[in-house]
Amino acid sequence: MHLDILTICYLAASVTFIIGLKMLSSPATARRGNLVAAAGMLIAIIATIFLYKDEDGYSLHNYGWIFGALLIGAIIGVVAAKKVKMTAMPEMVSFFNGMGGACAAIISVIEFDYVFRAAEKMPTPYFADSVATGHFLAIAAGTIIGSISFAGSMVAWGKLNGSFKDVVFKAQHSINLLVFAGVIVLAFVTYFASNQYADYFFIATVILALIYGVLFVLPIGGADMPVVISLLNSFTGVAAACGGFLYNNKAMLTGGILVGAAGTLLTILMCKAMNRSLTNVLIGSFGSKNIQSNSSATTGGGSYKEISISDAAMVMRYANKVMIVPGYGLAVAQAQHTCHELEKLLDEKGVEVLYAIHPVAGRMPGHMNVLLAEADVCYDKLLELEQANDALKSTDVVLVLGANDVVNPAAKKNPASPIYGMPILDVEQAKNVIVNKRSMKPGYAGIDNDLFYQPKTSMLFGDGKKVLQDLINEIKTL
């Protein structure tokens, strides 16, 4: 009876994961989808704690430790989520993903310790004689992938918050491949080693996998961080699925498969959005210093013109259609609410206002969607790349707020540019382009933007939030 109820709970949890993931595909239902999936996870956790029994009929104990850990983790998670700023959301996602990878790896490490101790008591001298091949492969895969995800996510977290810099050295990718090959070899050696040394080889496998995770992310440039975060997220899902396989936990297996598959698909879609292969992302080091220093062909320079607040307000007030292009600068200024206020004011004045969302704008997948959702921007006003480019042809004014690389014409016109071929928002098709930036410094990819020097482009310098507030005040007087 216990097993039947537990199976039903796992099935219910798995269904909620699938429904929640489906709901996450739309901004209008994403929040509810998150809650639905979280409810399913709660069901799975409670059911496991009180209903699980092993093959010998033993159930879980040490409830004090279990609920103590759950309480501490819940408090840390709630406080962190409440206090995090939108600018820090990408590194928090990376950090939490790293914790998930660490948990998955620890599960596999504990399972190895269990089977290793059992093997020591067996009369057979070799570890492989006392553990099934499939069982060990699940342990090794969960350990290696989880360790890589943890170490890589921590480096990505450090890069996003400015603690780590891109590190590129000669023959780096060859060394990385050798280290990864060493991880695989050590895993095989562990399996075929004697019981006396198998644990030492396994420990070496874990350490080398952690080192590879660091080396794997270290050279990847800042502009590719959204893709890396998505890829590492898929790694964590696969590692969790291995844990579900080890413990025959249907909910954990389903959840891990869903996360792994969704992360992989998102990674592929983001690579497509940048018109680059995953191999090019991982090996190309786009956005890192070595690429930037060799990309002089992308630096256009030239003269640009500024526009005053009053002139910008006048142009926007009497436009028929205004398109807002949000970027990371909007998040840095924490100006999403002020931007929504400007949008509502223009709507009241009879101006149609839409938002153009590039798939890789910001520092993580969907960063701009989350940013604008926080300000209660209507989802119907958010246009994806293709929709936005169609609408830009009939747009009177484009207001670029902190975006850079996703509106850079070099992606279409300059074969020497590192971003050449990447689909961009064709803001230059609009009648007027107003760009709000703090200065003329290049964006996250370190590439100068030819858009800033075009005749129809006007620069509106200053902090994004203050500039938007000044625009609001000026428009109100018109």
N, C-alpha and C positions, 0 to 999 in steps of 0.2 A: 504493500500500500504506500509506504514511504517513497519507494522508487517511482511508482506510478504518478504520485502527486508531484514529485520533483521533476519528472519528465514533462508533465503538463506545464509546470512553472517555466521550465527552460523553453518549451515551445512558445508559450505566451511571450516570454522575453524576446525570443528571436523574431516573432511577428512584429512586436513593437519596434525593434531595431530597423526592420525593413520599411515599415510605415514611416518611422521617423526620418529615415534617410530619404525616402521619396518626398516627404514634406519639406526637407531642407533644400530641394531643388528650386523652390520658389520663395522669394523674399517675403511674400504675404503669409506663408505658412511655416517659415523656417523656425520661428520662436516656438510655436506649438510642437513642431516636429522634434525639436531638441528636448522639450519636456516629456513628450511621449516616449522617446528613446531612454531618457533618464529614468522614467517610471519603470520601464522594462528592466533596466539594469538593477534597480532597487529590488524588484521582485526576484531576480536571479540571485542577488547577494543574500537576501533574507532566506530564500529557499535553500541555498547551499549551506548556510550556517546551521539551520535547524533540521533539515531533512536529509542531508547527504550522509550516506554510510558506505564504507569501503567494502571490499570483497569479504572481509572477515566479520562484517557487521558492526564495526566500530564507527561511531559518529564523531563529529568535531567536539572539542572541549576547549578549555582555556578561553571561555567567553569574555572574561575580563580583558585579556590581551586583545582579542579580536575587536570588541566594541570600543576599547580605548583607542586603538589605532584608527578605527573608522571615525571616531569623534575628532581626533587630532587632525586627520586628513581633511575632514569636512570643514573644520574651522579655518584651516590654512587656505583651503580652496575658496571658501566664501569670502574671506577677508581679501585675498589676492584679487579675486574677480571684481569685488566692489571698488577696490582702490586703484585698479589699473586704469591708465589713461589710454585713449584711443591710439595715441602714437606708440604706446608700449604694447599694444595688443599682439602684434606679430611675434615679438620675442616671448610673450607669455604663452602663446600657442606653441612655439618651438620648445619652450621649457617644459610645458605640460606633456607634450609629445615625447620628450626625452624621458620624463618620469615613467610614461607608459612603456617605453622600450626597456627601461631598467627593470621594471616589474616583470615584464615578460622574460627577460634574461634571467632574473633571479629565480623565477619559477622553474626554468630549465636547469639551472645550476643545482637547485635543491633536489630536483628529480634525479640528476646525475649522482649526487651524493647518496641518495637512497639506493639506486641500483648498484653503485660501486660498493657500498657496504654489504649489500647482499651478495655481490660477486666474490668478495673477499672470503665469504664463508663457504663458497662452493669449492668442490674438489678440483675443478678445472683451473689450470694455471693462467689462461688467457681471458681477458675481459670479454672478448667477442663471443666466447663460448657460453657466457652466462646472461647475455642480454640480446634480445631480438634486434635484427638489423634495422627494421622500421622504427622501433622504439628509440634506438640510439640516434637515428637520423633526425627524428623529431626533436630530441634533446639538443643535438648539435646545431640544427637549423635555428631553433628558438634562441639558443645562447648566442650564436654568432650574429644573427640578424638583429636581435634585441640589443646586443652590446654596440653594434655599429650605429643603430638608431639613437641610442642614448648618447654616445660620445659625439656623433655628428650633430645631433640636436643641440647639445650644449655649446658646440662651436658656433652653430648658426645663431643661437641665442646671444652669445658673446659678440658676434659680428653685428647683429641688429641693434644691440644697445651700445655699441662703440667700444666694447672691451677688447675685442680681437680685430686685427687687421688681416687683409689678404696676404698670404705668405706663398710666394712662388720662387722656386729654385730650379736649377738645372736637373733634368732627368726626373722631375718630380712624379710625373704620371707613370713612368717605368718603375720607379721605386714603389709607388702605390700598388701597382699590379703585382709586384714581387711580394709585398706584405700580404696582400689578399691571398695570393697563392700559398704563402706560408700558413695562413689561417686554415685553409682547406686541407693542406698536407698534415698539419698538426691534429686536425679533427680525425682524419683517417688513422694516423699513428695512434691516437688515443684508443680507437676502437680495437685495433689489432695488437695493442701493447699487452704486456703481462699485467696481472692484477696489482703487482707491486709498484708499477710506474704509471698506470693509466691516469690516476688523478693528477699527477704532475704535468703530464702532457695536456690534460684538459684545462688546468689552470693557465698554462702557457697559451692555449687556444683563446681563452677569454681575454687575457692581457693583450695579445696581438690583435684581436678583433677590436678592442677598445682603441688601440693605437691606429688601426686602419680607419676607424670612424672619424678620428681627429684629422688624419691626413687626407681623407676623402673629401671633407668639406673645406679644409683650410685654404686651398687655392681658388675656390669658386668665388667669383666676383659678386658684389652687392646686388647688381641688377638681376642676377639669377636666383636670389634668395627665395622668391615665391615658389619657383619650381623645386628647389631643394627641400623646402619645408614640406611641400606636398609629397615629394618622393620619400622623405624620411617618415612621414605619416603612414604611408603605405607599408614601409618596413615594419613599423610598430604593429600594424594590423596583422601582418603575416606572422610575426613573432608571437603575438597573442593567440593566433589560430593554432600554432604549434603547441602552446600550453593547453588549449582546449582539447587537442588531440591526445596529449599525454594523460590528462585526467578524465577523458571521456565526458567533458563538459560541453553539452550541446550549445548552450548560450554563448560561452566563451569562443567556441569554434565559429559559430555563425557571426558573432560580432567582429571577430578578427578577420574573417573572410570578407565581410562587407567593408570594413575599414581599408583592408589591403586592396580590394578591387576598386573602391571609390578613389582612393589615393592614387592608384596607378592611372585610372582614367583621367583624373584631374591633371596629373602630371603630363600626360600625352596631350590633353587639350591646351594646356598652357604652353607647351612647346610649339604646338600648332599656331597659337596666338602670336608667338614670337618668330614663326617661320624658321624654327631651328630644330634639329634632332636632339634627343636626350643625350646622345653621345657628345654632341657639340657643346651642350650645356655643361656636362661633367668634365670635359677635357678642354673646352675652349677658354675657360677662365674669363668669360665676358664680364667686363666691369671691373676687373682687377687692375692693379697698377701697371702691370707689364703690358696689358693691352692698351690702356689709356696712353701710356707713354709712346706707343707706336702708332697712334691713331691721329696723327697730325692732319691727315687728309680730311678728317671729319670736322676740323675746326675752321669754321667759316669766318667768323668775326665780321667786322664792318660797322656801319653806323646804324643806330636804332633811334626811334623817337619815343618820347614819353607823352603821356596824356594826364591831364589833371583830373582830380576827383569830380569837379563840376562838369567837365566835358564828357567824362565816362558816364556819369549819371544821366546827362542829357541824351547821349546816344542810346543808352539802354531804355530810358523812359519812353522814348518815341519810336522804339523798334516794334515790329510785329511779332518777331520770334527771337528769343534769346536762348542760347545753349550754354550750360555751365559744364565745364570739364574739371572735375575734382581730381586732385593728386595728393601726394604725401604732404605737401606744404599746407594743405587745408587741415590735415590731421595735426601737424605740428602746431599750428596756430589755434587748434581746438575751436575752429570757426564753423563747424557744421550747423550749429543752431542759428548762428547769425546768417549763414548762407540761406537757410530755410526761411528766415525772416525776410531776407531780400526777395526771395522767390515769391512769397505770399504778397509782398508789397507790389511787385511787378504784376502779379496776377490781378490784383485789385485795380491796377491801372489799365488793364486790358491787354497786357503783354503775355504771350504764350511762353512759358519757361519749361525747358526740358534739361535733363542731365545726360551727358555722354559718359558711359562707363567702359573703360578699357579693361580687358581681362587681367592684365598684369600691372594695373595701376596700384601704387602703394607697395607694401612690403610683404603681403601675403595674399593668397587667393581670396577674392571677395572682400578685400579690405575696404574699398570705397562703398560697397553695398552696406556693409556693417556700419560704417561711419555715418552714412545718410539715414539708415534705419534708426539709429540712435536719436536722430533729430526729427523723427516722424515724417520724413519726406515721403510723399505718396509713391508707391511702387510703380504705378503706371507712368510716372514721369522719368523713370530710369531706362535709358535706351542702351542696348548692347552695341557692340562695335558696328555691325552691319547696318542696324537700324539707325544708329547715330549718323553714320556717313551718308545715308540716304537723306536724312533730315537736314544735314549741314548745308546741302545745296540750296535750300530755301531759307537759311538762317541769316538774320540781319546782323546779330552780334554774338560772338563767342567770348565767354569769359573763362579764361584758363586760370584755375586757382591752384598754383603749386605743382601742376603737372609739367613734365619736361620731355622725357624720352618717348612717351606714348603719343606725342604730337610733333615729333621731329621729322621734317620732310626728308632728311637724309636717308631715312629708312626706305624711301622710294626712289630717290634721285642720285644717291652717291654710292656707287659700288664699293668704294674704299672704306665706307663706314662699317663699324662692327655690328650695327643694327640693321644693315641693308637687308631688305626682304621681309622685315618684321611688319605685319599689318599695323597701321596706326590710325588714329582719328584724323581725318582729313579736314582739320579746322581751317586750313587756308582756302577752302571752298566757300566759306562764309564771306559776307560783304565786309565785315569788320572783325578784327581779332584784338581782344584786350587781354594781356598777360599780366597776372599779378605774381610777382616774385620779390624776395627781399633784396636780391642783387642779380648780377648777370652771371653768377657762377653756374657751371654746368650741373646737371642733375646727378642722380645716384649712379648712373653708368659712367659719369665723367666725360660726357661727350657734349660738345658745344651744339647749340640748336639754331639752325639756319632760319627757323620760323621768326625768331626775334628781330631779324634784320630785314624782313620783307616789308614792302610799302604799306600794306593794309594792316600791319601789326603795330600796336601801341603798347608800351610798357607802363604798368602801373605799380610802382615800387612801394614796398611797405609791408608791415605785418598783416597777414591775411584777415584776421579778425577785425583789426582797426580799419583797414581799407573797406571792408564790407559794411561796417557800421557807419563809416563816413558816406558811403554810397547811399545807404538807407536814409540818412539824415538829409542828404542833398536831394534825393528823389522826392521825398516828402514835401519839399518846398516848391516843386515844379507843378 
